[in-house]
Amino acid sequence: MSDDRIEVRGLTKTYEGGDPRRPALDGVDLDIPRRRFVSLIGPSGCGKSTLLRVIAGLEDHDTGTVTVFGSTPESMCEAKAVGLVPQTPALLPWLNVRRNVSLPARVNRRAGRGSEDPDLLLRMVDLEDAARRYPHELSGGMKQRVAIARAFGLRPDLLLMDEPFSALDEFTREALQLQLLGLWERMSTTVVFVTHSVREAVTLSDEVVVMSARPGRVHEVLPVDLPRPRDGAVVTGPLMHALEDRVRASLQSAWEVGAAPDDLVRR
Ligand SMILES: Nc1ncnc2c1ncn2[C@@H]1O[C@H](COP(=O)(O)OP(=O)(O)OP(=O)(O)O)[C@@H](O)[C@H]1O
């Protein structure tokens, strides 16, 4: 057990009422060192969200072990050391943007943790001018920026993000990716990011974890040796395209594993 990484060993999980021959997770092994940005990608239903929720301490598992920087997921969760950004931002509708973003400061004071200056966070996601607006007055992209700023406000040791940009148009998505990287570089948080976009996974990550369905487990971990910052020249360069092709090929072979007859898969 190490305090400088997330360690997942032999993790299995079958949901109540689910078919025991088709666990959501079936022997997941994974190491994520502290301060890395790691993306999970894989076919629909391969268990990405389930893995995220188990690491977050929000979901039980059946067998195997999960330790997050030397602690259990549940104790990390209780200590407010883990943040979760879901696909749909859950903002408090009766609080304006600034008060939504400053909410963690109050929670953190109770948990004895420091927190980040809300005005700095709003600047970093380019929302200073919207500080007094209410959630119903914001676009989808703005709401997600508020949710991300708020999540970083907790100064979490670990931030788990479940397809946070999937509902956004491509232009907004790319702008938010850059803002997210800016926050991550400043806060040195460990980020685990679920996405269906190969380009997004490669743009953001130090490593891309490709998962297979049936069995739901790690198929391959691909390092992303692109320089940072990931500016225009980097994300349009030949190395970027080569890495995207590499991830696509891995996804294809992960998909072929999932498409194999059950008796072969489970042998
Ligand atoms: N609450 C639940 N109850 C029962 N089964 C569930 C539940 N949540 C997920 N599952 C099942 O577990 C498996 C993995 O689901 P999960 O949502 O983790 O996959 P995913 O890779 O995140 O999928 P997607 O990419 O479509 O979001 C699927 O077969 C799904 O139907």
PDBQT file of the ligand as one rigid body, heavy atoms in Angstrom, charges set to zero:
ROOT
HETATM    1  N1  LIG A 301     -26.873   1.171 -10.704  1.00  0.00    +0.000 N 
HETATM    2  C1  LIG A 301     -26.724   0.113 -11.499  1.00  0.00    +0.000 A 
HETATM    3  N2  LIG A 301     -27.464  -1.012 -11.344  1.00  0.00    +0.000 NA
HETATM    4  C2  LIG A 301     -27.314  -2.087 -12.118  1.00  0.00    +0.000 A 
HETATM    5  N3  LIG A 301     -26.430  -2.171 -13.125  1.00  0.00    +0.000 NA
HETATM    6  C3  LIG A 301     -25.660  -1.092 -13.357  1.00  0.00    +0.000 A 
HETATM    7  C4  LIG A 301     -25.769   0.108 -12.570  1.00  0.00    +0.000 A 
HETATM    8  N4  LIG A 301     -24.859   1.000 -13.036  1.00  0.00    +0.000 NA
HETATM    9  C5  LIG A 301     -24.229   0.404 -14.053  1.00  0.00    +0.000 A 
HETATM   10  N5  LIG A 301     -24.709  -0.839 -14.266  1.00  0.00    +0.000 N 
HETATM   11  C6  LIG A 301     -24.230  -1.807 -15.262  1.00  0.00    +0.000 C 
HETATM   12  O1  LIG A 301     -22.836  -1.990 -15.068  1.00  0.00    +0.000 OA
HETATM   13  C7  LIG A 301     -22.147  -2.040 -16.317  1.00  0.00    +0.000 C 
HETATM   14  C8  LIG A 301     -21.100  -0.918 -16.352  1.00  0.00    +0.000 C 
HETATM   15  O2  LIG A 301     -21.766   0.328 -16.340  1.00  0.00    +0.000 OA
HETATM   16  P1  LIG A 301     -20.995   1.713 -16.280  1.00  0.00    +0.000 P 
HETATM   17  O3  LIG A 301     -22.013   2.803 -16.238  1.00  0.00    +0.000 OA
HETATM   18  O4  LIG A 301     -19.981   1.667 -15.215  1.00  0.00    +0.000 OA
HETATM   19  O5  LIG A 301     -20.252   1.688 -17.704  1.00  0.00    +0.000 OA
HETATM   20  P2  LIG A 301     -19.595   2.859 -18.550  1.00  0.00    +0.000 P 
HETATM   21  O6  LIG A 301     -18.388   2.296 -19.168  1.00  0.00    +0.000 OA
HETATM   22  O7  LIG A 301     -19.420   4.068 -17.680  1.00  0.00    +0.000 OA
HETATM   23  O8  LIG A 301     -20.723   3.131 -19.631  1.00  0.00    +0.000 OA
HETATM   24  P3  LIG A 301     -21.004   4.420 -20.558  1.00  0.00    +0.000 P 
HETATM   25  O9  LIG A 301     -19.765   4.653 -21.358  1.00  0.00    +0.000 OA
HETATM   26  O10 LIG A 301     -22.159   4.002 -21.403  1.00  0.00    +0.000 OA
HETATM   27  O11 LIG A 301     -21.334   5.557 -19.635  1.00  0.00    +0.000 OA
HETATM   28  C9  LIG A 301     -23.216  -1.898 -17.392  1.00  0.00    +0.000 C 
HETATM   29  O12 LIG A 301     -23.553  -3.193 -17.825  1.00  0.00    +0.000 OA
HETATM   30  C10 LIG A 301     -24.380  -1.260 -16.674  1.00  0.00    +0.000 C 
HETATM   31  O13 LIG A 301     -25.609  -1.661 -17.243  1.00  0.00    +0.000 OA
ENDROOT
TORSDOF 0
